[in-house]
Amino acid sequence: MKAMTMLTVSTTALMLAAAAPALATECTSAPADKWMSQEQARKILTGQGYDVRKMKVEDSCLEAYAMKDGRRLEVYLDPVSGKIVKIKEK
C-alpha cells in the first residue's frame, strides 16, 4: 500500500513538472536584439488607454502591470510586433 502511494505521488509530480512549460505564455521566438524597447511598448499600451505602472521581461514576453477602466491588469505583449498576447486581471 505504501509503495502504491509513493508511485502515485511520484507520477503526479512528474505530470505536473511536464505540464509547467505549457502554462507559460509564449510571445515570440525572435532573439532579444529584435525586440522593441520597454519604452516603445509602454507607448503602445498608453495609446490603447492603459496606465502602465511597471514593465518587465517575462519569458519571451514584455509584461506590463497596468490599470484600465479601474481594473488592475497584467498585460503580456509580443516584444517584436507589440500585439497583446494575453491579459490577466489581478
Backbone as CSV, one residue per row, in Angstrom:
resi,resn,N_x,N_y,N_z,CA_x,CA_y,CA_z,C_x,C_y,C_z
1,MET,0.822,-1.186,0.000,0.000,0.000,0.000,0.875,1.262,0.000
2,LYS,1.925,1.267,0.829,2.803,2.422,0.901,3.526,2.636,-0.433
3,ALA,3.937,1.546,-1.076,4.610,1.639,-2.370,3.673,2.213,-3.425
4,MET,2.403,1.839,-3.368,1.415,2.337,-4.321,1.205,3.842,-4.146
5,THR,1.164,4.306,-2.910,1.006,5.733,-2.630,2.210,6.508,-3.152
6,MET,3.405,5.997,-2.923,4.621,6.658,-3.399,4.646,6.716,-4.928
7,LEU,4.193,5.640,-5.579,4.151,5.613,-7.031,3.176,6.658,-7.549
8,THR,2.024,6.783,-6.913,1.017,7.762,-7.315,1.548,9.186,-7.138
9,VAL,2.184,9.454,-6.010,2.740,10.778,-5.743,3.836,11.107,-6.752
10,SER,4.703,10.151,-7.026,5.789,10.369,-7.986,5.249,10.629,-9.381
11,THR,4.266,9.853,-9.792,3.667,10.024,-11.116,3.002,11.390,-11.236
12,THR,2.286,11.800,-10.202,1.624,13.104,-10.209,2.645,14.229,-10.300
13,ALA,3.725,14.124,-9.549,4.769,15.153,-9.571,5.397,15.260,-10.961
14,LEU,5.646,14.131,-11.604,6.221,14.149,-12.952,5.254,14.773,-13.962
15,MET,3.984,14.480,-13.832,2.989,15.048,-14.740,2.908,16.562,-14.583
16,LEU,2.940,17.042,-13.346,2.886,18.482,-13.097,4.132,19.173,-13.629
17,ALA,5.289,18.558,-13.441,6.537,19.140,-13.924,6.541,19.217,-15.448
18,ALA,6.001,18.215,-16.101,5.946,18.219,-17.566,4.959,19.255,-18.087
19,ALA,3.912,19.518,-17.342,2.893,20.465,-17.782,3.302,21.923,-17.548
20,ALA,4.223,22.182,-16.641,4.600,23.554,-16.277,5.011,24.407,-17.474
21,PRO,5.862,23.919,-18.395,6.224,24.760,-19.534,5.021,25.128,-20.406
22,ALA,4.017,24.276,-20.457,2.835,24.555,-21.264,2.022,25.705,-20.680
23,LEU,2.196,26.000,-19.400,1.454,27.071,-18.757,2.050,28.441,-19.038
24,ALA,3.299,28.488,-19.442,3.965,29.765,-19.716,3.394,30.378,-20.993
25,THR,3.316,31.692,-21.027,2.821,32.396,-22.208,3.963,32.538,-23.200
26,GLU,3.753,32.104,-24.416,4.756,32.199,-25.471,4.430,33.409,-26.343
27,CYS,5.327,34.376,-26.403,5.080,35.586,-27.189,5.864,35.613,-28.490
28,THR,7.137,35.225,-28.427,7.972,35.279,-29.628,9.135,34.297,-29.495
29,SER,9.644,33.909,-30.632,10.868,33.105,-30.644,12.029,33.930,-31.195
30,ALA,11.767,35.200,-31.482,12.801,36.088,-32.020,13.862,36.385,-30.960
31,PRO,15.096,36.566,-31.381,16.154,36.912,-30.428,15.909,38.289,-29.806
32,ALA,16.435,38.480,-28.620,16.196,39.713,-27.853,16.663,40.972,-28.580
33,ASP,17.654,40.852,-29.452,18.113,42.056,-30.155,17.107,42.544,-31.206
34,LYS,16.061,41.776,-31.453,14.991,42.175,-32.381,13.789,42.767,-31.646
35,TRP,13.831,42.744,-30.318,12.702,43.210,-29.502,12.651,44.739,-29.469
36,MET,11.444,45.271,-29.311,11.279,46.704,-29.075,11.688,47.017,-27.636
37,SER,11.929,48.265,-27.370,12.279,48.661,-26.004,11.024,48.664,-25.134
38,GLN,11.236,48.636,-23.841,10.102,48.722,-22.917,9.396,50.069,-23.071
39,GLU,10.131,51.110,-23.393,9.532,52.429,-23.600,8.610,52.424,-24.817
40,GLN,9.027,51.764,-25.895,8.163,51.657,-27.076,6.881,50.882,-26.735
41,ALA,7.027,49.808,-25.987,5.858,49.010,-25.593,4.931,49.828,-24.694
42,ARG,5.515,50.604,-23.813,4.726,51.471,-22.921,3.896,52.469,-23.747
43,LYS,4.495,53.035,-24.788,3.785,53.984,-25.647,2.620,53.312,-26.378
44,ILE,2.832,52.090,-26.830,1.757,51.345,-27.495,0.583,51.152,-26.547
45,LEU,0.878,50.706,-25.333,-0.186,50.456,-24.361,-0.869,51.751,-23.929
46,THR,-0.094,52.796,-23.726,-0.666,54.090,-23.349,-1.623,54.575,-24.440
47,GLY,-1.250,54.359,-25.688,-2.099,54.734,-26.806,-3.407,53.954,-26.857
48,GLN,-3.435,52.809,-26.193,-4.646,51.980,-26.141,-5.423,52.198,-24.844
49,GLY,-5.014,53.209,-24.067,-5.764,53.557,-22.867,-5.302,52.908,-21.575
50,TYR,-4.164,52.237,-21.595,-3.624,51.622,-20.380,-2.765,52.624,-19.625
51,ASP,-2.845,52.597,-18.311,-1.961,53.382,-17.445,-0.911,52.407,-16.930
52,VAL,0.245,52.382,-17.583,1.291,51.406,-17.279,2.043,51.844,-16.029
53,ARG,2.083,50.957,-15.050,2.760,51.242,-13.782,4.183,50.680,-13.754
54,LYS,4.370,49.503,-14.369,5.664,48.829,-14.330,5.740,47.884,-15.521
55,MET,6.960,47.673,-16.026,7.169,46.706,-17.108,8.372,45.846,-16.784
56,LYS,8.331,44.610,-17.267,9.473,43.715,-17.115,9.434,42.660,-18.211
57,VAL,10.538,41.958,-18.384,10.603,40.835,-19.312,10.179,39.589,-18.549
58,GLU,9.268,38.846,-19.138,8.784,37.599,-18.540,8.804,36.536,-19.625
59,ASP,9.722,35.580,-19.510,9.920,34.542,-20.524,10.183,35.208,-21.878
60,SER,9.317,34.988,-22.856,9.530,35.586,-24.181,8.585,36.759,-24.423
61,CYS,8.097,37.357,-23.344,7.123,38.453,-23.438,7.628,39.700,-22.714
62,LEU,7.024,40.825,-23.069,7.118,42.012,-22.233,5.843,42.011,-21.405
63,GLU,5.990,42.095,-20.099,4.843,42.071,-19.199,4.667,43.451,-18.584
64,ALA,3.469,43.988,-18.724,3.160,45.302,-18.161,2.142,45.138,-17.045
65,TYR,2.403,45.818,-15.945,1.421,45.926,-14.867,0.732,47.255,-15.103
66,ALA,-0.577,47.202,-15.354,-1.276,48.402,-15.796,-2.678,48.484,-15.210
67,MET,-3.249,49.675,-15.329,-4.639,49.923,-14.938,-5.400,50.334,-16.198
68,LYS,-6.644,49.866,-16.287,-7.529,50.307,-17.362,-8.960,50.114,-16.891
69,ASP,-9.753,51.143,-17.015,-11.158,51.098,-16.598,-11.308,50.660,-15.140
70,GLY,-10.370,51.107,-14.291,-10.420,50.787,-12.868,-9.985,49.371,-12.520
71,ARG,-9.468,48.633,-13.475,-9.033,47.250,-13.229,-7.515,47.159,-13.244
72,ARG,-6.969,46.358,-12.314,-5.529,46.075,-12.290,-5.271,44.884,-13.203
73,LEU,-4.336,45.057,-14.141,-4.107,44.038,-15.157,-2.631,43.712,-15.314
74,GLU,-2.371,42.489,-15.747,-1.065,42.098,-16.262,-1.270,41.908,-17.753
75,VAL,-0.554,42.684,-18.549,-0.706,42.642,-19.996,0.585,42.098,-20.593
76,TYR,0.468,41.019,-21.362,1.624,40.385,-21.985,1.668,40.776,-23.460
77,LEU,2.800,41.318,-23.899,2.952,41.763,-25.282,4.016,40.961,-26.006
78,ASP,3.776,40.766,-27.289,4.810,40.241,-28.168,5.821,41.376,-28.323
79,PRO,7.072,41.172,-27.926,8.045,42.268,-27.943,8.562,42.637,-29.332
80,VAL,8.147,41.902,-30.348,8.540,42.233,-31.715,7.424,43.011,-32.401
81,SER,6.195,42.503,-32.329,5.068,43.142,-33.019,4.336,44.167,-32.165
82,GLY,4.438,44.047,-30.855,3.708,44.942,-29.957,2.268,44.522,-29.745
83,LYS,1.874,43.386,-30.292,0.498,42.902,-30.118,0.303,42.312,-28.723
84,ILE,-0.872,42.539,-28.166,-1.202,41.957,-26.879,-1.499,40.464,-27.077
85,VAL,-0.816,39.648,-26.285,-0.944,38.198,-26.393,-1.911,37.668,-25.330
86,LYS,-1.888,38.310,-24.153,-2.702,37.823,-23.036,-2.924,38.958,-22.051
87,ILE,-4.094,38.971,-21.440,-4.395,39.932,-20.386,-4.915,39.138,-19.201
88,LYS,-4.340,39.400,-18.042,-4.755,38.711,-16.820,-5.167,39.759,-15.788
89,GLU,-6.376,39.612,-15.256,-6.846,40.554,-14.255,-6.310,40.154,-12.890
90,LYS,-5.865,41.152,-12.132,-5.316,40.904,-10.788,-6.356,41.158,-9.736
